[in-house]
Amino acid sequence: MNGPHFLQIPGPTNVPERILRAMSRPTIDHRGPEFGEIGRRVLSNVKTLFGTKSDVIIFPGSGTGAWEAALVNTLSEGDSVLMFETGWFATLWDRMATKLGIKTEFLSSDWRRGADASAIAERLKADKGHTIKAVCVVHNETSTGCVSPITAVRKALDDTGHPALLLVDTISSLCSIEYKHDEWGVDVTVCGSQKGMMLPPGISFNAVSAKAREAAKTAGLKRSYWDWEEMIKANATGYFPHTPATNLLYGLDEALKMLIEEEGMENVFARHKKLSEATRRCVRHWGLEIQCADENHYSDSLTAVRLPDGNSADALRATILDNFNMSLGNGLGQLADKVFRIGHLGEFNELTLIGTLGGVEMGLSMAQVPHTSGGVGAAVDYLASVAR
């Protein structure tokens, strides 16, 4: 099939040519002076992405590994943790915590909105003995396209005077949706490289507060590879206690230049906000339903689209892949075959979006999904109006 593959899932995202070129450089001695210089620069600059002056720890591994690192460094077996069921990935984090011997209380929801800060506040207020040791929230739920109000969750902790740690997953929000680790009072921020950072999968992150590091001193869960303190000690000079993902760090170095120095983070967030709004206008014109039912929780990283009853989202995705060489995200968990997900994050602009939406609209027609044609035009009109 002619032309490039359109990878429009919500991650891994398309990797810019510049980053691929940077990663193609020969691997160097990770104990040598050249690596130390790169390490110090990356470890310093990456803090800007998280909005923190505290340590950001970089592990070779996926975001799932960063989930585990956040838990095992701060908690002990039998500790109680409050989690909120925003969707599939919140569910997986809950399952991991349970496997590690943590007692989780999983506040349920309908997968159509972000975390309910008032429900969290109510539960914290009832916890008079402060048995809950941490609150875990997914900032942007990749399975649903719903964003949780982290500042409101922080306020719930503060207003109730509850000392629990706040752990936040930003795997599909960082570098796409504004996020401020320090200002919002987050204790551990979890992230991965393969979405807004525009890198391939392979490195993951924990940004950690002083409070989190203090909790790690008495946390009882066993840890070795994921231990923060060994990493922080070695990172002070730009090195790592084990073999790092050297070529991915080359790519991260280049991504930081593109995001921070060249485009600027405010412009990055504005770009994602504009493209997400254009996507939603297109979907509404089609007459299809957006999975996120609360406009205050709309995601700037992705849009999950519900199909009318009796229509298969997986069949639609297969039609689009077979005919137009474009991949869209599938429905996960209870949303399997009910939704498809359009990723509009990372290296993504107006023309990429119009091509993506055009492929979806043609697919809707070919798969005979009931819709009103012309959604792409609605997106074009909006983008043209805000470009003036």
One Martini backbone bead per residue (centre of mass of N, CA, C, O) as a GRO file, in nm:
protein
  388
    1MET     BB    1   0.096   0.036   0.023
    2ASN     BB    2   0.078   0.355  -0.012
    3GLY     BB    3   0.237   0.512   0.208
    4PRO     BB    4   0.207   0.574   0.524
    5HIS     BB    5   0.149   0.479   0.830
    6PHE     BB    6  -0.128   0.533   1.044
    7LEU     BB    7  -0.063   0.615   1.385
    8GLN     BB    8  -0.374   0.657   1.588
    9ILE     BB    9  -0.305   0.584   1.856
   10PRO     BB   10  -0.259   0.644   2.218
   11GLY     BB   11  -0.023   0.451   2.205
   12PRO     BB   12   0.211   0.455   2.047
   13THR     BB   13   0.369   0.708   1.883
   14ASN     BB   14   0.500   0.908   1.671
   15VAL     BB   15   0.834   0.933   1.556
   16PRO     BB   16   1.047   1.155   1.495
   17GLU     BB   17   1.308   1.184   1.287
   18ARG     BB   18   1.503   1.324   1.484
   19ILE     BB   19   1.488   1.102   1.701
   20LEU     BB   20   1.580   0.865   1.528
   21ARG     BB   21   1.857   0.988   1.464
   22ALA     BB   22   1.957   1.015   1.752
   23MET     BB   23   1.928   0.699   1.813
   24SER     BB   24   2.146   0.610   1.578
   25ARG     BB   25   2.367   0.643   1.742
   26PRO     BB   26   2.626   0.536   1.888
   27THR     BB   27   2.707   0.357   2.142
   28ILE     BB   28   2.818   0.431   2.465
   29ASP     BB   29   2.983   0.474   2.749
   30HIS     BB   30   2.808   0.462   3.062
   31ARG     BB   31   3.099   0.555   3.224
   32GLY     BB   32   3.157   0.799   3.069
   33PRO     BB   33   3.182   1.141   3.013
   34GLU     BB   34   2.969   1.176   2.788
   35PHE     BB   35   2.735   1.048   2.938
   36GLY     BB   36   2.732   1.231   3.189
   37GLU     BB   37   2.645   1.483   3.033
   38ILE     BB   38   2.377   1.374   2.930
   39GLY     BB   39   2.254   1.288   3.199
   40ARG     BB   40   2.249   1.565   3.337
   41ARG     BB   41   2.072   1.707   3.127
   42VAL     BB   42   1.823   1.522   3.130
   43LEU     BB   43   1.766   1.520   3.442
   44SER     BB   44   1.711   1.827   3.442
   45ASN     BB   45   1.505   1.883   3.199
   46VAL     BB   46   1.271   1.680   3.274
   47LYS     BB   47   1.142   1.849   3.506
   48THR     BB   48   0.971   2.039   3.329
   49LEU     BB   49   0.752   1.832   3.240
   50PHE     BB   50   0.655   1.793   3.557
   51GLY     BB   51   0.685   2.041   3.744
   52THR     BB   52   0.988   2.014   3.887
   53LYS     BB   53   1.263   2.002   4.148
   54SER     BB   54   1.271   1.721   4.175
   55ASP     BB   55   1.310   1.401   4.137
   56VAL     BB   56   1.377   1.211   3.832
   57ILE     BB   57   1.320   0.881   3.747
   58ILE     BB   58   1.493   0.652   3.522
   59PHE     BB   59   1.365   0.367   3.360
   60PRO     BB   60   1.400   0.070   3.229
   61GLY     BB   61   1.076   0.064   3.092
   62SER     BB   62   0.757   0.066   3.155
   63GLY     BB   63   0.480   0.203   3.295
   64THR     BB   64   0.429  -0.045   3.471
   65GLY     BB   65   0.693  -0.019   3.626
   66ALA     BB   66   0.628   0.264   3.746
   67TRP     BB   67   0.397   0.170   3.914
   68GLU     BB   68   0.560  -0.021   4.094
   69ALA     BB   69   0.762   0.183   4.201
   70ALA     BB   70   0.555   0.361   4.349
   71LEU     BB   71   0.460   0.135   4.548
   72VAL     BB   72   0.729  -0.005   4.668
   73ASN     BB   73   0.851   0.277   4.786
   74THR     BB   74   0.575   0.356   4.986
   75LEU     BB   75   0.487   0.058   5.077
   76SER     BB   76   0.312  -0.197   5.255
   77GLU     BB   77   0.203  -0.475   5.352
   78GLY     BB   78  -0.148  -0.403   5.409
   79ASP     BB   79  -0.197  -0.152   5.293
   80SER     BB   80  -0.404   0.124   5.233
   81VAL     BB   81  -0.578   0.206   4.921
   82LEU     BB   82  -0.700   0.466   4.712
   83MET     BB   83  -0.911   0.416   4.426
   84PHE     BB   84  -1.009   0.497   4.080
   85GLU     BB   85  -1.255   0.401   3.830
   86THR     BB   86  -1.184   0.523   3.512
   87GLY     BB   87  -1.070   0.234   3.397
   88TRP     BB   88  -0.851   0.009   3.273
   89PHE     BB   89  -0.585   0.130   3.404
   90ALA     BB   90  -0.691   0.150   3.689
   91THR     BB   91  -0.747  -0.153   3.711
   92LEU     BB   92  -0.453  -0.251   3.674
   93TRP     BB   93  -0.335  -0.103   3.917
   94ASP     BB   94  -0.510  -0.245   4.123
   95ARG     BB   95  -0.412  -0.533   4.062
   96MET     BB   96  -0.119  -0.487   4.132
   97ALA     BB   97  -0.154  -0.406   4.427
   98THR     BB   98  -0.281  -0.673   4.514
   99LYS     BB   99  -0.036  -0.856   4.436
  100LEU     BB  100   0.152  -0.690   4.653
  101GLY     BB  101  -0.044  -0.669   4.925
  102ILE     BB  102  -0.253  -0.455   4.882
  103LYS     BB  103  -0.521  -0.264   5.008
  104THR     BB  104  -0.798  -0.199   4.810
  105GLU     BB  105  -1.003   0.086   4.725
  106PHE     BB  106  -1.254   0.082   4.463
  107LEU     BB  107  -1.393   0.335   4.309
  108SER     BB  108  -1.669   0.357   4.128
  109SER     BB  109  -1.768   0.376   3.774
  110ASP     BB  110  -1.870   0.447   3.420
  111TRP     BB  111  -1.629   0.545   3.224
  112ARG     BB  112  -1.729   0.884   3.173
  113ARG     BB  113  -1.509   0.991   3.382
  114GLY     BB  114  -1.344   1.115   3.615
  115ALA     BB  115  -1.254   1.165   3.910
  116ASP     BB  116  -1.423   1.191   4.225
  117ALA     BB  117  -1.345   1.416   4.462
  118SER     BB  118  -1.589   1.395   4.657
  119ALA     BB  119  -1.564   1.089   4.710
  120ILE     BB  120  -1.281   1.103   4.821
  121ALA     BB  121  -1.339   1.301   5.053
  122GLU     BB  122  -1.548   1.124   5.200
  123ARG     BB  123  -1.352   0.888   5.259
  124LEU     BB  124  -1.135   1.050   5.412
  125LYS     BB  125  -1.320   1.161   5.637
  126ALA     BB  126  -1.385   0.862   5.745
  127ASP     BB  127  -1.065   0.833   5.803
  128LYS     BB  128  -0.975   0.882   6.118
  129GLY     BB  129  -0.709   0.679   6.133
  130HIS     BB  130  -0.535   0.686   5.873
  131THR     BB  131  -0.518   0.407   5.690
  132ILE     BB  132  -0.471   0.563   5.443
  133LYS     BB  133  -0.167   0.592   5.245
  134ALA     BB  134  -0.306   0.621   4.950
  135VAL     BB  135  -0.369   0.800   4.640
  136CYS     BB  136  -0.489   0.674   4.321
  137VAL     BB  137  -0.450   0.840   3.995
  138VAL     BB  138  -0.568   0.890   3.672
  139HIS     BB  139  -0.540   1.149   3.474
  140ASN     BB  140  -0.541   0.989   3.184
  141GLU     BB  141  -0.773   0.783   3.043
  142THR     BB  142  -0.700   0.584   2.771
  143SER     BB  143  -0.983   0.418   2.746
  144THR     BB  144  -1.182   0.708   2.752
  145GLY     BB  145  -1.098   1.021   2.759
  146CYS     BB  146  -1.045   1.098   3.074
  147VAL     BB  147  -1.008   1.359   3.313
  148SER     BB  148  -0.856   1.427   3.616
  149PRO     BB  149  -0.881   1.640   3.905
  150ILE     BB  150  -0.603   1.688   4.081
  151THR     BB  151  -0.658   1.946   4.246
  152ALA     BB  152  -0.915   1.829   4.385
  153VAL     BB  153  -0.774   1.594   4.524
  154ARG     BB  154  -0.580   1.762   4.688
  155LYS     BB  155  -0.804   1.918   4.838
  156ALA     BB  156  -0.922   1.674   4.980
  157LEU     BB  157  -0.674   1.623   5.152
  158ASP     BB  158  -0.649   1.904   5.284
  159ASP     BB  159  -0.943   1.944   5.401
  160THR     BB  160  -0.908   1.664   5.579
  161GLY     BB  161  -0.610   1.622   5.682
  162HIS     BB  162  -0.471   1.407   5.500
  163PRO     BB  163  -0.158   1.208   5.478
  164ALA     BB  164  -0.174   1.095   5.216
  165LEU     BB  165  -0.061   0.995   4.934
  166LEU     BB  166   0.001   1.114   4.591
  167LEU     BB  167  -0.075   0.917   4.303
  168VAL     BB  168   0.017   0.968   3.948
  169ASP     BB  169  -0.096   0.904   3.624
  170THR     BB  170   0.079   1.036   3.305
  171ILE     BB  171   0.118   0.864   3.043
  172SER     BB  172  -0.124   1.028   2.853
  173SER     BB  173  -0.048   1.351   2.944
  174LEU     BB  174   0.229   1.411   2.921
  175CYS     BB  175   0.286   1.669   2.688
  176SER     BB  176  -0.051   1.741   2.647
  177ILE     BB  177  -0.119   1.813   2.949
  178GLU     BB  178  -0.133   1.995   3.200
  179TYR     BB  179   0.138   1.974   3.455
  180LYS     BB  180   0.197   1.994   3.836
  181HIS     BB  181   0.364   1.849   4.070
  182ASP     BB  182   0.424   2.067   4.285
  183GLU     BB  183   0.171   2.258   4.284
  184TRP     BB  184  -0.031   1.992   4.327
  185GLY     BB  185   0.092   1.790   4.543
  186VAL     BB  186   0.261   1.558   4.436
  187ASP     BB  187   0.445   1.258   4.508
  188VAL     BB  188   0.380   1.063   4.250
  189THR     BB  189   0.492   1.040   3.914
  190VAL     BB  190   0.378   0.869   3.629
  191CYS     BB  191   0.568   0.750   3.335
  192GLY     BB  192   0.610   0.742   2.973
  193SER     BB  193   0.766   0.760   2.644
  194GLN     BB  194   0.516   0.675   2.412
  195LYS     BB  195   0.374   0.963   2.380
  196GLY     BB  196   0.423   1.286   2.435
  197MET     BB  197   0.744   1.239   2.401
  198MET     BB  198   0.798   1.078   2.119
  199LEU     BB  199   0.876   0.783   2.197
  200PRO     BB  200   0.961   0.493   2.243
  201PRO     BB  201   0.942   0.234   2.408
  202GLY     BB  202   1.148   0.190   2.742
  203ILE     BB  203   1.082   0.436   2.934
  204SER     BB  204   1.051   0.546   3.279
  205PHE     BB  205   0.876   0.736   3.550
  206ASN     BB  206   0.966   0.914   3.865
  207ALA     BB  207   0.824   1.161   4.050
  208VAL     BB  208   0.956   1.291   4.367
  209SER     BB  209   0.897   1.367   4.678
  210ALA     BB  210   0.996   1.420   4.995
  211LYS     BB  211   0.766   1.252   5.118
  212ALA     BB  212   0.819   0.996   4.955
  213ARG     BB  213   1.111   0.949   5.049
  214GLU     BB  214   1.034   0.916   5.344
  215ALA     BB  215   0.846   0.670   5.305
  216ALA     BB  216   1.072   0.478   5.189
  217LYS     BB  217   1.222   0.423   5.465
  218THR     BB  218   0.949   0.235   5.570
  219ALA     BB  219   0.897   0.065   5.344
  220GLY     BB  220   0.822  -0.298   5.299
  221LEU     BB  221   0.848  -0.346   5.016
  222LYS     BB  222   1.006  -0.515   4.789
  223ARG     BB  223   1.324  -0.399   4.642
  224SER     BB  224   1.554  -0.327   4.360
  225TYR     BB  225   1.531  -0.217   4.069
  226TRP     BB  226   1.310   0.013   4.191
  227ASP     BB  227   1.506   0.170   4.355
  228TRP     BB  228   1.554   0.500   4.424
  229GLU     BB  229   1.824   0.558   4.581
  230GLU     BB  230   2.025   0.438   4.383
  231MET     BB  231   1.952   0.630   4.154
  232ILE     BB  232   1.994   0.908   4.288
  233LYS     BB  233   2.291   0.871   4.355
  234ALA     BB  234   2.391   0.830   4.057
  235ASN     BB  235   2.247   1.085   3.921
  236ALA     BB  236   2.421   1.319   4.045
  237THR     BB  237   2.647   1.248   3.793
  238GLY     BB  238   2.474   1.105   3.537
  239TYR     BB  239   2.420   0.818   3.641
  240PHE     BB  240   2.385   0.456   3.672
  241PRO     BB  241   2.352   0.142   3.845
  242HIS     BB  242   2.289   0.057   3.551
  243THR     BB  243   2.201  -0.017   3.245
  244PRO     BB  244   2.104   0.199   3.021
  245ALA     BB  245   1.900   0.359   2.771
  246THR     BB  246   2.091   0.518   2.575
  247ASN     BB  247   1.929   0.574   2.301
  248LEU     BB  248   1.678   0.687   2.446
  249LEU     BB  249   1.831   0.928   2.571
  250TYR     BB  250   1.888   1.064   2.309
  251GLY     BB  251   1.589   1.105   2.240
  252LEU     BB  252   1.515   1.271   2.491
  253ASP     BB  253   1.706   1.504   2.439
  254GLU     BB  254   1.559   1.587   2.175
  255ALA     BB  255   1.270   1.621   2.287
  256LEU     BB  256   1.337   1.851   2.485
  257LYS     BB  257   1.411   2.054   2.270
  258MET     BB  258   1.140   2.056   2.115
  259LEU     BB  259   0.946   2.122   2.360
  260ILE     BB  260   1.101   2.354   2.522
  261GLU     BB  261   1.285   2.532   2.323
  262GLU     BB  262   1.098   2.550   2.063
  263GLU     BB  263   0.784   2.536   2.134
  264GLY     BB  264   0.681   2.507   2.410
  265MET     BB  265   0.459   2.412   2.649
  266GLU     BB  266   0.221   2.602   2.594
  267ASN     BB  267   0.205   2.524   2.290
  268VAL     BB  268   0.161   2.226   2.325
  269PHE     BB  269  -0.110   2.249   2.477
  270ALA     BB  270  -0.261   2.420   2.263
  271ARG     BB  271  -0.245   2.216   2.035
  272HIS     BB  272  -0.400   1.986   2.172
  273LYS     BB  273  -0.660   2.144   2.227
  274LYS     BB  274  -0.731   2.210   1.933
  275LEU     BB  275  -0.736   1.914   1.816
  276SER     BB  276  -0.951   1.802   2.010
  277GLU     BB  277  -1.181   1.992   1.933
  278ALA     BB  278  -1.195   1.913   1.634
  279THR     BB  279  -1.265   1.619   1.686
  280ARG     BB  280  -1.534   1.662   1.841
  281ARG     BB  281  -1.680   1.814   1.612
  282CYS     BB  282  -1.675   1.580   1.420
  283VAL     BB  283  -1.825   1.368   1.590
  284ARG     BB  284  -2.086   1.529   1.626
  285HIS     BB  285  -2.153   1.547   1.325
  286TRP     BB  286  -2.184   1.237   1.289
  287GLY     BB  287  -2.356   1.146   1.561
  288LEU     BB  288  -2.162   1.065   1.774
  289GLU     BB  289  -2.034   0.935   2.076
  290ILE     BB  290  -1.875   1.040   2.352
  291GLN     BB  291  -1.747   0.880   2.616
  292CYS     BB  292  -1.717   1.145   2.741
  293ALA     BB  293  -1.974   1.310   2.947
  294ASP     BB  294  -1.765   1.536   3.051
  295GLU     BB  295  -1.640   1.833   2.941
  296ASN     BB  296  -1.438   1.876   3.191
  297HIS     BB  297  -1.293   1.575   3.100
  298TYR     BB  298  -1.160   1.622   2.852
  299SER     BB  299  -0.928   1.513   2.618
  300ASP     BB  300  -0.609   1.606   2.453
  301SER     BB  301  -0.506   1.304   2.355
  302LEU     BB  302  -0.806   1.174   2.326
  303THR     BB  303  -1.080   0.997   2.149
  304ALA     BB  304  -1.369   0.831   2.242
  305VAL     BB  305  -1.590   0.628   2.033
  306ARG     BB  306  -1.920   0.556   1.999
  307LEU     BB  307  -2.125   0.311   1.885
  308PRO     BB  308  -2.389   0.195   1.775
  309ASP     BB  309  -2.593  -0.032   1.824
  310GLY     BB  310  -2.480  -0.313   1.627
  311ASN     BB  311  -2.183  -0.205   1.614
  312SER     BB  312  -1.844  -0.263   1.518
  313ALA     BB  313  -1.543  -0.136   1.610
  314ASP     BB  314  -1.351  -0.357   1.502
  315ALA     BB  315  -1.456  -0.360   1.211
  316LEU     BB  316  -1.391  -0.069   1.151
  317ARG     BB  317  -1.086  -0.082   1.201
  318ALA     BB  318  -1.035  -0.298   0.983
  319THR     BB  319  -1.132  -0.135   0.742
  320ILE     BB  320  -0.926   0.098   0.776
  321LEU     BB  321  -0.670  -0.071   0.763
  322ASP     BB  322  -0.717  -0.219   0.488
  323ASN     BB  323  -0.775   0.059   0.312
  324PHE     BB  324  -0.573   0.299   0.483
  325ASN     BB  325  -0.343   0.233   0.684
  326MET     BB  326  -0.497   0.260   0.980
  327SER     BB  327  -0.459   0.306   1.329
  328LEU     BB  328  -0.677   0.230   1.598
  329GLY     BB  329  -0.811   0.224   1.895
  330ASN     BB  330  -0.928   0.002   2.116
  331GLY     BB  331  -1.134  -0.151   2.316
  332LEU     BB  332  -1.148  -0.184   2.678
  333GLY     BB  333  -1.292  -0.411   2.835
  334GLN     BB  334  -1.615  -0.296   2.854
  335LEU     BB  335  -1.532  -0.150   2.554
  336ALA     BB  336  -1.528  -0.381   2.377
  337ASP     BB  337  -1.642  -0.308   2.052
  338LYS     BB  338  -1.767  -0.002   2.124
  339VAL     BB  339  -1.491   0.144   2.071
  340PHE     BB  340  -1.289   0.409   1.943
  341ARG     BB  341  -0.949   0.547   1.923
  342ILE     BB  342  -0.816   0.879   1.899
  343GLY     BB  343  -0.504   0.990   1.845
  344HIS     BB  344  -0.384   1.343   1.955
  345LEU     BB  345  -0.056   1.299   2.000
  346GLY     BB  346   0.237   1.452   1.980
  347GLU     BB  347   0.317   1.417   1.656
  348PHE     BB  348   0.083   1.670   1.579
  349ASN     BB  349  -0.142   1.808   1.332
  350GLU     BB  350  -0.369   1.931   1.121
  351LEU     BB  351  -0.308   1.736   0.882
  352THR     BB  352  -0.311   1.477   1.041
  353LEU     BB  353  -0.601   1.502   1.138
  354ILE     BB  354  -0.749   1.515   0.865
  355GLY     BB  355  -0.652   1.239   0.773
  356THR     BB  356  -0.774   1.079   1.004
  357LEU     BB  357  -1.074   1.168   0.973
  358GLY     BB  358  -1.099   1.076   0.681
  359GLY     BB  359  -1.055   0.774   0.736
  360VAL     BB  360  -1.299   0.742   0.922
  361GLU     BB  361  -1.526   0.840   0.732
  362MET     BB  362  -1.480   0.626   0.517
  363GLY     BB  363  -1.519   0.384   0.709
  364LEU     BB  364  -1.812   0.440   0.791
  365SER     BB  365  -1.923   0.400   0.507
  366MET     BB  366  -1.813   0.111   0.445
  367ALA     BB  367  -1.944  -0.007   0.729
  368GLN     BB  368  -2.232   0.117   0.771
  369VAL     BB  369  -2.234   0.354   0.970
  370PRO     BB  370  -2.425   0.560   1.125
  371HIS     BB  371  -2.409   0.890   0.970
  372THR     BB  372  -2.287   1.222   0.920
  373SER     BB  373  -2.160   1.379   0.682
  374GLY     BB  374  -1.888   1.630   0.732
  375GLY     BB  375  -1.688   1.629   0.980
  376VAL     BB  376  -1.429   1.729   0.851
  377GLY     BB  377  -1.536   2.010   0.784
  378ALA     BB  378  -1.577   2.099   1.078
  379ALA     BB  379  -1.276   2.085   1.147
  380VAL     BB  380  -1.174   2.280   0.934
  381ASP     BB  381  -1.333   2.529   1.020
  382TYR     BB  382  -1.211   2.550   1.301
  383LEU     BB  383  -0.908   2.565   1.228
  384ALA     BB  384  -0.936   2.818   1.049
  385SER     BB  385  -1.053   3.011   1.270
  386VAL     BB  386  -0.796   2.979   1.476
  387ALA     BB  387  -0.571   3.074   1.254
  388ARG     BB  388  -0.647   3.392   1.221
   0.00000   0.00000   0.00000
